[in-house]
């Protein structure tokens, strides 16, 4: 069977005057929905400024809330007072992870007597032995 052999007739039937009456039926349904739908304060065009004002108020209140939570409990505290509450371990951890770590920084801490050189000096034990072998001990002066 070929496609050309099939009959070309319209199998669907449209009721008489259907498309003539359709616009009126659609308009009647739209009007019914408009009458039955409750008018909300938020849907009216003249109250759009209220939505904007409410959104701005919520934004301002959120900012104030976050600012109050993040501010220190004592607003008159100096930076020295705030740093006094940081433990030596936290300060040492910060210094170790800092890229600008110097020996002077470690000497300021009470825990500086512990050997931390292996954490921030990138050298192998063989390199240290080689460097010490190259030093002439006779040339060193003891103070």
C-alpha positions as CSV (number, residue, x, y, z in Angstrom):
1,X,0.0,0.0,0.0
2,X,1.3,3.4,-1.0
3,X,0.6,6.8,0.6
4,X,-0.9,8.0,-2.6
5,X,-3.5,5.2,-2.5
6,X,-5.0,6.4,0.8
7,X,-8.2,8.4,0.5
8,X,-7.8,12.1,1.2
9,X,-10.9,13.0,3.1
10,X,-11.3,15.0,6.3
11,X,-12.3,12.6,9.1
12,X,-12.9,15.3,11.6
13,X,-16.2,17.1,11.8
14,X,-16.6,20.7,13.1
15,X,-20.0,21.6,14.5
16,X,-21.9,24.2,12.5
17,X,-21.0,27.9,13.2
18,X,-18.4,26.7,15.8
19,X,-15.8,29.3,14.8
20,X,-18.4,32.0,14.6
21,X,-19.4,31.5,18.2
22,X,-16.0,30.8,19.6
23,X,-14.8,34.4,20.3
24,X,-18.0,35.2,22.2
25,X,-17.7,32.1,24.3
26,X,-14.1,32.9,25.1
27,X,-14.9,36.4,26.1
28,X,-17.8,35.3,28.3
29,X,-15.4,32.9,30.2
30,X,-12.8,35.5,30.6
31,X,-15.4,37.9,32.1
32,X,-16.7,35.3,34.4
33,X,-13.1,34.6,35.7
34,X,-12.5,38.3,36.3
35,X,-15.7,38.6,38.3
36,X,-15.2,35.6,40.5
37,X,-11.5,36.2,41.1
38,X,-10.9,38.1,44.4
39,X,-9.1,41.3,43.9
40,X,-5.9,41.1,45.9
41,X,-3.9,44.1,47.3
42,X,-0.8,42.7,45.6
43,X,-2.3,42.4,42.2
44,X,-3.5,45.9,41.9
45,X,-1.2,48.2,39.8
46,X,-1.7,51.2,42.2
47,X,-0.2,49.3,45.1
48,X,3.0,48.3,43.3
49,X,5.0,50.8,45.4
50,X,4.0,48.9,48.5
51,X,5.7,45.8,47.2
52,X,8.9,47.7,46.4
53,X,8.8,49.4,49.9
54,X,8.3,46.1,51.6
55,X,11.2,44.5,49.7
56,X,13.4,47.4,50.6
57,X,12.4,47.2,54.3
58,X,13.2,43.5,54.4
59,X,16.6,44.1,52.8
60,X,17.4,46.8,55.3
61,X,16.3,44.7,58.3
62,X,18.4,41.8,57.0
63,X,21.5,44.0,56.7
64,X,21.0,45.4,60.2
65,X,20.5,41.9,61.7
66,X,23.7,40.6,60.0
67,X,25.6,43.7,61.1
68,X,24.5,43.3,64.7
69,X,25.4,39.6,64.8
70,X,28.9,40.1,63.3
71,X,29.9,43.1,65.4
72,X,32.0,42.4,68.5
73,X,30.3,42.1,71.8
74,X,32.3,45.1,73.2
75,X,32.4,47.9,70.7
76,X,35.0,49.8,72.8
77,X,37.5,47.0,72.7
78,X,40.9,47.9,71.0
79,X,42.7,45.6,68.7
80,X,45.1,44.7,71.5
81,X,42.1,43.5,73.6
82,X,40.8,41.5,70.7
83,X,44.2,39.9,70.1
84,X,44.5,39.0,73.7
85,X,41.7,36.5,73.3
86,X,43.5,34.6,70.6
87,X,45.4,31.5,71.9
88,X,49.0,30.9,71.1
89,X,48.2,27.8,69.2
90,X,45.8,29.7,66.8
91,X,48.5,32.4,66.3
92,X,51.1,29.7,65.6
93,X,48.9,28.0,63.2
94,X,48.3,31.3,61.4
95,X,52.0,32.0,61.2
96,X,52.8,28.5,59.9
97,X,50.3,28.8,57.1
98,X,51.3,32.4,56.3
99,X,53.5,32.8,53.2
100,X,55.6,35.5,54.9
101,X,56.8,33.5,57.9
102,X,60.0,34.6,59.5
103,X,62.0,33.4,62.4
104,X,61.3,36.6,64.3
105,X,57.6,35.8,64.2
106,X,58.2,32.5,65.8
107,X,60.4,33.9,68.5
108,X,57.6,36.2,69.8
109,X,55.5,33.2,70.8
110,X,56.0,31.2,74.0
111,X,55.9,28.0,72.0
112,X,58.8,29.1,69.8
113,X,61.1,26.7,71.7
114,X,59.5,23.7,69.8
115,X,61.2,22.8,66.6
116,X,58.9,23.8,63.7
117,X,61.5,24.2,61.0
118,X,60.5,21.0,59.3
119,X,57.1,22.5,58.6
120,X,58.2,25.6,56.7
121,X,61.7,24.8,55.5
122,X,61.6,22.8,52.3
123,X,64.9,21.0,52.5
124,X,65.9,17.3,52.8
125,X,68.3,16.0,55.5
126,X,70.8,15.1,52.8
127,X,70.9,18.7,51.6
128,X,71.6,19.9,55.2
129,X,74.5,17.4,55.6
130,X,76.0,18.5,52.2
131,X,75.7,22.2,53.2
132,X,77.4,21.5,56.6
133,X,80.2,19.5,54.9
134,X,81.1,22.5,52.7
135,X,81.5,24.8,55.7
136,X,85.1,25.1,57.0
137,X,84.9,24.9,60.8
138,X,88.3,26.6,61.2
139,X,87.1,29.8,59.7
140,X,84.1,30.1,62.0
141,X,84.5,32.5,64.9
142,X,82.8,31.9,68.2
143,X,81.5,35.0,69.9
